[in-house]
Amino acid sequence: MSKGIMTCLLPHDGHPGMEIIWAADCRQAFNQGVKLAQTWLDNARSGWLWAIMIAERDLLPCAMERRAFEVGFLSRIHQRICSRQP
């Protein structure tokens, strides 16, 4: 039985990172999600967040990769939102 493949979200905006273990290698999809979220955050939040996420996510070939992309994307947004809390 496979032990799984670990993906890492680095700490950012003063919020801790995390590790997630996937049944298959989803690191690239996860990292794509994180990168896209950071691009959206860095570019004065141009465009609708949900539309940008869905458009890119739907380009991925399988459900597990799409889920990893979503988790990476939303985790990066979460880090930014939580960094604003006292």
C-alpha distances in whole Angstrom, upper triangle without the diagonal:
4,7,9,12,15,19,22,25,28,31,34,37,37,34,30,27,24,20,18,14,13,10,12,15,18,20,22,23,23,25,27,28,29,31,33,33,35,37,38,39,41,43,45,43,44,43,41,38,36,38,36,33,33,34,32,29,30,30,26,24,21,21,18,20,23,22,21,24,26,24,25,29,29,28,31,33,33,33,36,37,37,38,42,41,44
4,5,9,12,15,18,22,24,27,30,34,34,31,27,24,21,17,15,11,10,7,9,11,14,16,19,20,19,22,24,24,25,28,29,30,31,34,35,36,37,40,42,39,41,40,38,35,34,35,33,30,30,32,29,26,27,27,23,22,19,19,16,18,21,19,18,21,23,21,22,26,27,25,27,30,30,30,33,35,34,35,39,39,41
4,7,9,13,16,19,22,24,27,31,30,28,24,21,18,14,12,8,9,8,10,11,14,15,18,19,18,20,23,23,24,26,28,28,30,32,33,34,36,38,40,38,40,39,37,34,33,34,33,29,30,31,29,26,27,27,24,23,20,20,16,18,21,19,17,21,22,20,20,24,25,23,25,28,27,27,31,32,31,33,36,36,38
4,7,10,13,16,19,22,25,28,28,25,22,19,16,12,9,6,5,5,6,8,10,11,15,15,14,17,19,20,20,23,25,25,26,29,30,31,32,34,37,34,36,35,34,30,29,31,29,25,26,28,25,22,24,24,20,20,17,17,13,14,17,15,13,17,19,17,17,21,22,20,22,25,24,25,28,29,29,30,33,34,36
4,7,10,13,16,19,22,26,26,23,20,17,14,10,8,5,5,6,6,6,8,8,11,13,12,13,16,17,17,19,22,22,23,25,27,28,29,31,34,32,33,33,32,28,27,29,27,23,24,26,23,20,22,22,18,18,16,16,12,13,16,14,12,15,17,15,15,18,20,18,20,23,23,22,26,27,27,28,31,32,34
4,7,10,13,16,19,22,22,20,17,13,10,7,6,4,6,9,9,8,8,8,11,12,10,12,15,15,15,17,20,20,21,23,25,25,27,29,31,29,31,31,30,26,26,28,26,22,24,25,22,20,23,22,19,20,18,17,14,13,16,14,11,14,16,13,13,16,17,15,17,20,20,19,22,24,23,25,28,29,31
4,7,10,13,15,19,20,17,14,11,8,6,5,6,8,11,11,9,8,5,9,10,7,8,12,12,11,14,16,16,17,20,21,21,23,25,28,26,28,28,27,23,23,25,22,19,21,23,19,17,20,20,17,19,17,17,13,12,14,13,9,11,13,11,9,13,14,12,13,17,17,16,19,21,21,22,25,26,28
4,6,9,12,16,16,14,11,7,6,5,6,9,11,15,14,12,11,8,11,12,9,9,12,12,10,13,16,15,15,18,20,20,21,24,26,24,27,27,26,23,23,25,22,20,22,24,20,19,22,22,20,22,20,20,16,15,17,15,11,13,14,11,9,13,14,11,11,15,15,13,17,19,18,19,22,23,25
4,7,9,12,13,11,9,5,5,6,8,12,13,17,17,15,13,10,12,12,9,8,12,11,8,11,14,12,12,16,17,16,18,21,22,21,24,24,23,20,21,23,20,18,20,22,19,18,22,22,20,22,21,20,17,16,17,15,12,12,13,10,7,10,11,8,8,12,11,10,13,15,15,15,19,20,22
4,6,10,11,9,7,5,7,9,12,15,17,20,20,18,16,13,14,15,12,10,14,13,10,12,15,14,12,16,18,16,17,20,22,21,24,25,25,21,23,25,22,20,23,24,22,21,25,25,23,25,25,24,21,19,20,19,15,15,16,13,11,13,14,10,9,13,13,10,12,15,15,14,18,19,21
4,7,7,6,4,4,8,11,14,17,20,23,23,21,19,16,18,18,15,14,16,15,12,14,16,14,13,16,18,16,17,20,21,21,24,25,25,22,23,26,23,21,25,26,24,23,27,27,26,28,28,26,24,22,22,21,18,18,18,15,13,14,14,11,9,12,11,8,10,13,12,11,15,16,17
4,5,5,7,7,11,14,16,20,22,26,25,23,21,18,19,19,16,14,16,15,11,12,15,12,10,14,15,12,13,17,18,18,21,23,22,19,21,24,21,20,23,25,22,22,26,26,25,29,28,27,25,23,23,21,19,18,18,15,13,13,13,10,8,10,10,7,8,11,10,9,12,14,16
4,5,8,10,14,17,19,23,25,29,29,27,24,21,22,22,19,17,19,17,13,14,16,13,11,14,15,12,12,16,16,16,20,22,22,19,22,24,22,21,24,26,24,24,28,28,28,31,31,29,27,26,25,24,21,20,19,18,15,15,14,12,9,10,10,7,6,9,9,6,9,11,13
4,7,9,13,17,19,23,26,29,30,28,25,23,24,24,20,19,21,19,16,17,19,17,15,18,19,15,16,20,20,20,24,25,25,22,24,27,25,24,27,29,27,27,31,31,30,33,33,31,29,27,27,25,23,22,21,19,17,17,16,14,12,13,12,8,9,11,9,6,9,11,11
4,7,10,14,16,20,22,26,27,25,23,21,22,22,18,17,20,18,14,16,18,15,14,18,18,15,17,20,20,20,23,25,24,21,22,25,24,22,25,27,25,25,28,29,28,31,30,28,26,25,24,22,20,20,19,16,14,15,14,11,10,11,9,6,8,9,7,6,10,10,12
4,7,10,13,17,20,24,24,23,21,19,21,21,17,16,19,17,14,17,19,17,16,19,20,18,19,23,23,23,26,27,26,23,24,27,25,23,26,28,26,25,28,29,27,30,29,27,24,23,23,21,19,19,18,15,14,15,14,11,11,13,11,8,11,12,10,10,13,14,15
4,7,10,14,16,20,21,19,17,15,17,17,13,13,16,15,12,14,17,15,14,18,19,17,19,22,23,22,25,26,25,22,23,25,23,21,24,26,23,22,26,26,24,27,25,24,21,20,20,18,15,16,16,13,11,13,13,9,9,12,11,8,12,14,12,12,16,16,18
4,7,10,13,17,18,17,15,13,16,16,12,13,16,15,12,16,18,16,16,20,21,20,22,25,26,24,27,28,26,22,23,26,24,21,23,25,23,21,25,25,23,25,23,22,19,18,19,16,13,15,15,11,10,13,13,9,11,14,12,11,14,16,14,15,19,19,21
4,7,10,13,14,13,12,11,14,15,11,12,16,15,13,16,19,18,18,21,23,22,24,27,28,26,29,29,28,24,24,26,24,21,23,25,23,21,24,24,22,23,21,20,16,16,18,15,12,14,15,11,11,14,14,11,13,16,15,14,17,19,18,19,22,22,24
4,6,10,11,11,10,10,13,13,10,12,15,14,13,17,19,18,19,22,23,23,25,27,29,27,29,29,27,23,23,25,23,20,21,24,21,19,21,22,19,20,18,16,13,13,15,12,9,12,13,10,10,14,14,11,14,17,15,15,19,20,19,21,24,24,26
4,7,9,9,9,10,13,13,11,14,17,16,16,19,21,21,22,25,26,26,28,30,32,30,32,31,30,26,25,27,25,22,23,25,22,19,22,22,19,20,17,16,12,13,15,13,10,14,15,12,12,16,17,15,17,20,19,19,23,24,23,25,28,28,30
4,5,7,7,9,12,11,10,13,15,15,16,19,20,20,22,25,25,26,28,30,32,30,31,30,29,25,24,26,24,20,21,23,20,17,19,20,16,16,14,12,9,10,12,10,8,12,13,11,12,16,17,15,18,21,20,21,24,25,25,26,29,30,32
4,7,8,11,14,13,13,16,18,18,19,22,23,24,26,28,29,30,32,33,35,33,34,33,31,28,26,28,26,23,23,24,22,19,20,20,17,16,13,12,9,11,14,12,11,14,16,15,16,19,20,19,21,24,24,24,28,29,28,30,33,33,36
4,6,9,11,11,12,14,16,17,18,20,21,23,24,26,27,29,30,32,34,32,33,32,30,27,26,27,25,22,22,23,20,17,18,18,14,13,11,11,8,9,12,12,10,13,16,15,15,18,20,19,21,24,24,25,28,29,29,31,34,34,37
4,6,8,9,10,11,13,15,16,17,19,20,22,23,25,26,28,29,32,30,31,30,29,26,25,26,24,20,21,22,19,16,18,17,13,13,12,13,9,9,12,12,10,12,15,14,14,17,19,18,19,22,23,23,26,28,28,29,32,33,36
4,6,5,6,9,10,11,12,14,16,17,19,20,21,23,24,26,28,26,27,26,25,22,21,22,20,17,17,18,15,13,15,14,11,11,10,11,7,6,9,9,6,8,11,11,10,13,15,15,16,19,20,20,23,25,25,26,29,30,33
4,6,5,6,8,10,11,12,14,15,16,18,20,21,22,24,27,25,26,26,25,22,22,22,20,17,18,19,16,14,17,16,13,14,14,14,11,9,11,11,8,9,12,11,9,12,15,14,15,18,19,19,21,23,24,24,27,29,32
4,5,5,6,9,10,10,12,14,15,16,18,20,21,22,25,23,24,24,23,20,20,21,18,15,17,17,13,12,15,13,11,12,13,14,12,8,11,12,9,8,12,12,10,12,15,15,15,18,20,20,21,24,25,25,28,30,33
4,5,5,6,9,10,11,12,14,15,17,18,20,21,24,21,22,21,21,18,17,17,15,12,13,14,10,9,11,10,8,10,10,11,9,6,7,9,6,5,9,9,8,10,13,13,14,16,18,18,20,22,23,24,27,28,32
4,5,5,6,9,10,11,13,14,16,17,19,20,22,20,22,21,20,17,17,18,15,12,14,15,12,10,14,13,11,13,13,12,10,7,8,8,5,4,7,7,5,7,10,10,10,13,14,15,17,19,20,21,24,25,28
4,5,5,6,9,10,11,12,14,15,16,18,21,19,20,21,20,17,18,18,15,13,16,16,13,12,15,15,13,16,16,16,14,11,12,12,9,7,10,10,6,8,11,11,10,13,15,15,16,19,20,20,23,25,28
4,5,5,6,9,10,10,12,14,15,16,19,17,18,18,18,15,15,16,12,10,13,13,9,9,12,11,10,14,15,15,14,10,10,12,9,6,9,10,8,8,12,12,11,13,16,16,17,19,21,21,24,26,29
4,5,5,6,9,10,11,12,14,16,18,15,16,16,15,12,12,13,10,8,11,11,8,8,12,12,11,14,15,14,13,10,9,10,8,4,6,7,5,4,8,9,8,10,13,13,14,16,18,19,21,23,27
4,6,5,6,9,10,11,12,14,16,15,16,17,16,13,14,16,13,11,14,15,12,12,15,16,15,18,18,17,16,13,13,12,10,8,9,8,5,5,8,7,6,8,11,11,12,14,16,16,18,21,24
4,5,5,6,9,10,10,12,15,14,15,16,16,13,15,16,12,11,14,14,11,12,16,15,15,18,19,19,18,15,14,15,13,10,11,12,8,7,11,11,8,11,14,13,13,16,18,18,20,23,26
4,5,5,6,9,10,11,13,11,12,12,13,10,12,12,8,8,11,11,9,10,14,13,14,17,19,18,18,15,13,14,13,9,10,12,9,7,10,11,9,10,14,14,14,16,18,19,20,23,26
4,5,5,6,9,10,12,10,11,12,12,8,11,12,9,8,12,13,11,12,15,16,16,20,20,19,19,16,14,15,13,10,10,11,8,5,7,9,6,6,10,11,10,12,15,15,17,19,23
4,5,5,6,9,11,10,12,13,14,11,14,15,12,12,15,16,14,15,19,19,19,22,23,23,21,19,18,18,16,13,13,13,10,8,10,10,7,8,11,10,9,12,15,14,16,19,22
4,5,5,6,9,8,10,11,13,11,14,14,11,11,15,15,13,15,18,18,19,22,24,23,23,20,18,19,18,14,15,16,13,10,13,14,11,11,14,14,12,15,18,17,18,22,25
4,6,5,7,5,7,8,9,8,11,11,8,10,13,13,12,14,17,18,19,23,24,23,23,20,18,19,18,15,14,16,13,10,12,13,10,9,13,14,12,13,17,16,17,20,23
4,6,6,5,8,11,11,9,13,14,12,12,16,17,16,17,20,21,22,26,26,25,25,22,20,21,19,16,16,16,14,11,12,13,9,8,11,11,9,11,14,13,14,17,20
4,6,7,9,12,14,13,16,17,14,15,19,19,17,19,23,22,23,27,28,28,27,24,23,23,22,19,18,19,16,14,15,16,12,11,15,14,11,14,17,15,16,19,22
4,5,6,10,12,12,15,15,13,15,18,17,17,19,22,22,23,27,29,28,28,25,23,24,23,20,19,21,18,15,17,18,15,13,17,17,14,16,19,18,18,22,25
4,6,9,11,11,15,16,14,16,19,19,19,21,24,24,26,30,31,30,30,27,25,26,25,21,21,22,20,17,17,19,16,14,17,17,13,15,18,17,16,20,23
4,6,8,8,11,12,10,12,16,16,16,18,21,21,23,27,28,27,27,25,22,23,22,19,18,19,17,14,14,16,14,11,15,15,12,13,17,17,16,19,22
4,7,8,12,11,10,12,15,14,15,18,20,20,23,26,28,27,28,25,22,23,23,20,19,21,19,16,17,19,16,14,18,19,16,17,21,20,20,23,26
4,6,9,8,7,10,12,12,13,16,17,18,21,24,26,25,26,24,21,22,22,19,17,20,19,15,16,19,17,15,18,20,17,18,22,22,21,24,28
4,6,5,6,9,10,11,13,14,16,18,20,23,24,23,24,22,19,20,20,17,15,18,18,14,14,17,16,13,16,19,17,16,20,21,21,23,27
4,6,5,6,9,10,11,12,14,16,18,21,22,20,21,19,16,17,17,14,12,14,14,10,10,13,12,10,13,15,14,14,17,18,18,21,24
4,6,5,6,9,10,10,12,15,16,19,20,18,19,18,14,14,16,13,11,13,14,10,10,14,14,12,14,17,16,16,19,21,21,23,26
4,5,5,6,9,10,11,13,15,18,19,18,20,18,15,16,17,14,12,16,16,13,13,17,16,15,17,20,19,19,22,24,24,26,30
4,6,5,6,9,10,12,14,17,18,18,19,17,14,15,16,12,11,14,14,10,12,15,14,13,16,18,17,18,21,22,23,25,29
4,6,6,6,9,10,12,15,16,15,15,13,10,11,12,9,8,11,11,8,9,12,12,11,14,16,16,17,20,21,22,24,28
4,6,5,6,9,10,13,14,13,15,13,9,11,13,10,9,12,13,11,12,15,16,15,17,20,20,20,23,25,25,27,31
4,6,6,7,10,13,15,14,16,14,11,14,15,12,11,15,15,13,14,18,17,17,20,22,22,22,25,27,27,30,33
4,5,6,8,11,13,13,14,11,9,12,12,9,10,13,12,10,13,16,16,16,19,20,20,22,24,25,27,29,33
4,5,6,9,10,10,11,8,6,8,9,6,7,11,11,10,12,15,15,15,18,20,20,21,24,25,27,29,32
4,5,8,9,9,12,10,7,10,12,10,10,14,15,13,15,18,19,19,21,23,24,25,27,29,30,32,36
4,6,9,11,13,10,8,12,13,10,12,16,15,14,17,20,20,20,23,25,25,26,29,30,32,34,37
4,6,8,9,6,6,10,10,9,11,14,14,14,16,18,19,20,22,24,25,26,28,30,32,33,37
4,7,9,7,8,11,12,11,14,16,17,17,19,21,22,23,25,27,28,30,31,33,35,36,40
4,6,6,6,9,10,11,13,15,16,17,18,20,22,23,24,26,28,29,30,32,34,35,39
4,5,5,6,9,10,11,12,14,15,16,18,20,21,22,24,26,27,28,30,32,33,36
4,5,5,6,9,10,11,12,14,15,16,18,20,21,22,25,25,26,28,31,31,35
4,5,5,6,9,10,10,12,14,15,17,18,20,21,23,24,25,27,29,31,34
4,5,5,6,9,10,10,12,14,16,17,18,20,22,22,24,26,28,29,33
4,5,5,6,9,10,11,12,14,15,16,18,20,21,22,24,26,27,30
4,5,5,6,8,10,10,12,14,15,16,19,20,21,22,25,26,29
4,5,5,6,9,10,11,12,14,16,17,18,20,21,24,25,29
4,5,5,6,8,10,11,12,14,16,16,18,20,22,23,26
4,6,5,6,9,10,10,12,14,15,16,18,20,21,24
4,6,5,6,9,10,11,13,14,15,17,19,21,24
4,6,6,7,9,10,11,13,14,16,18,20,23
4,5,5,6,9,10,10,12,14,16,17,21
4,5,5,6,9,10,10,12,15,16,19
4,5,5,7,9,10,11,13,15,18
4,5,5,6,9,10,11,13,17
4,5,5,6,8,10,11,15
4,6,5,6,9,10,13
4,6,5,7,9,13
4,5,6,7,11
4,5,5,9
4,6,8
4,7
4
